[in-house]
Amino acid sequence: MQQVKKEYQDKSSLELATICAQTALDAKAEAVVVLDVRGISSFTDFFVIMSGRSTRHVQGLAEIIEGEMRSKRINTSHAEGMEEGLWVLLDFNDIVVHIFYHEQRQFYDLEGLWKAAQPVPVQESQAAGRQE
């Protein structure tokens, strides 16, 4: 099993969530939101939630984010929904990425279900930036 690349070993879960969010923005994801669920969730620190314009766009976003994280030797512990492309979940342990086809996102309303979560402004996330 490969170890996480040295320059990413000390990254916080917020910094890794930022990498996911920025990768999504670079791939034209819509309505990207980072939610801080530390203290209210026992299974993860951050949700990164976004929408895709089509099922193929949702699948493509998932592949791009997974590839970006894999390039840093950070692998998903679990992935669901790639076949359908309506709601793809990528579990990176401390970060869970939810990629929705926009109609599915409205229906499931994760932001409403996790309204106690502290949103991290995407602009702040961008300022933290990705380091290649």
Helices and strands as residue ranges (DSSP letters): H 6-9, H 13-26, E 30-36, E 46-52, H 55-71, E 78-80, E 87-91, E 95-101, H 102-108, H 110-113, E 118-120, H 122-128
